[in-house]
Every structure is written in structure tokens, then in C-alpha cells.
Amino acid sequence: MHDKFVALVTGANKGIGLQIARELAARGYTVLVGARDRARGEAAAKQITGDARSLVLDVTDAATIATAAAWIQRELGRLDVLVNNAGIAHGGAAGDASLAAITRSGAPSVASLADVRAVFETNVFGVIAVTQAMLPLLRAAPAGRIVNVSSGIGSLTSISDPAYPFRGVGGVAYGPSKSALNAVTIAFAQELADTPIKVNAACPGYTATDLNAHSGPRSVVEGAREPVRLALLGPDGPTGTFSNDDGPIPW
């Protein structure tokens, strides 16, 4: 079995995912840079100081998920950390990732069901599929960690508050997909409660990435802070939580 801790970060060829991969590699992990495109994944891995390896992984493609899991089993024998970071803001034009576009595409009265399905396919079903495939590898590790990258917009408590600054932004696609992801996080945490595996959801905050056309005020270093903290939890750390770097977020 591989003698270093192993982490897989999905959607790690750019943005917060790439920063999470950088920080875990800096802490001595063998980091697998999950990316749909092989060339982009390889280019990202070369930007990381440490043991970083590109891994073709499309969270909406069962074949690439199975192939990735088989490769990890064969080459490394276990997985210590899974960061489900891959996500999309809306199913519309890739070049328009502004908050306004997210809101328009997800507004309940006009949302395209195809767009809603596309968002859920990546942000919810993709997380379930990858987690299921990687669970045997996480069970083979001494103390596996699963971190689901969520959003404060997925907090039903927050979006119900008239004073919430992002009220109405999540529409009927992106926001609800993150609410569903939070529920998925709880479900896995409850199933795995009697194991050493901890499952938590992290909100990176409004971070400047391609997801929002770089409109967020937070840097990727700030956005990666909470996912990395949860990835490195010790044995006394929590499971089944939702938090940002200021603390717990209400469901």
C-alpha cells in the first residue's frame, strides 16, 4: 500500500479545487487532481509543488468514475481524503457565470428543466456517484475524510431570512442543488457514524472563480481554508456538519 496519505479533489484543475489540491500537497499528501479534461488536469498538476497526479474524472460519467476508482485501488490501495469540489452554477452558456445569470437560469417561473437537471447532475448526483465509488478506498484508510463543497445559498434558514444578502440568488437550480448536497452530506455522515470516516460540508464563501465570472470578493486561498480544515480533521473532529471559516452555518 502507498505509504503517504492520499487525497482526491474533483474539479481540481482550477479555482478553489486547485488551491485545495495545492494545500494538501504542501502538507505531504499525494494529491489526485480530478479533471474532466486530461490536458487541463495534467497542466494543473504541474502547477502544484509536491506529489500531484492528474486523474481523468467526470463526475457525471460513470465510466470515468469507475476507471478512476480502479486506478486508485491498483496504484495506491486507499484514499484518505475525498473532496467533492466539482460543481456548476447553471446549465446555460458556460461563458456567462455571473450572479445575474445564475438567478435568471434558476428563477422558478422561467427555469429550463434541462438546466436544472444539468446542475443537479453535477452538484448532487455526481457527488453521490463519486462517493459511492470511493467508499471502499476510504474504508481502507485508517480514518477517511469526505468534504462536500457546498454554499451558504444552500442554507434554507439563511435564504428564508429577508436580511440575507444573497436572498433570491440561488434560484431553483444552484441553490436547491446545494441544499440537496447538504442533505446528502447528513445521510452519508449518519450511515458512516460508526466508522472512522467523517463527512462534512464546507462553504468557501463568495470566492472569485470561473463559477461566478470572478465576481466574488474572496480569494481562492480564503475559499480553500474551510474545505482544507475539514479534510485534515483529527479523530475528535465533528461529522455531519456545515460550516465556513467563521463557524457553523444553519441548515
Sequence and secondary structure as in RCSB ss.txt:
>XXXX:A:sequence
MHDKFVALVTGANKGIGLQIARELAARGYTVLVGARDRARGEAAAKQITGDARSLVLDVTDAATIATAAAWIQRE
LGRLDVLVNNAGIAHGGAAGDASLAAITRSGAPSVASLADVRAVFETNVFGVIAVTQAMLPLLRAAPAGRIVNVS
SGIGSLTSISDPAYPFRGVGGVAYGPSKSALNAVTIAFAQELADTPIKVNAACPGYTATDLNAHSGPRSVVEGAR
EPVRLALLGPDGPTGTFSNDDGPIPW
>XXXX:A:secstr
  SS EEEETTTTSHHHHHHHHHHHHTT EEEEEESSHHHHHHHHHTSSSSEEEEE  TT HHHHHHHHHHHHHH
TS  SEEEE    S SS TT  SHHHHHHHH TTT  HHHHHHHHIIIIIHHHHHHHHHHHHHHTSSS EEEEE 
 GGG HHHHTSTT TTTTTSTTTHHHHHHHHHHHHHHHHHHTTTSS EEEEE   SB SGGGTT  SB HHHHHH
HHHHHHT  TT  SS EEETTEE   
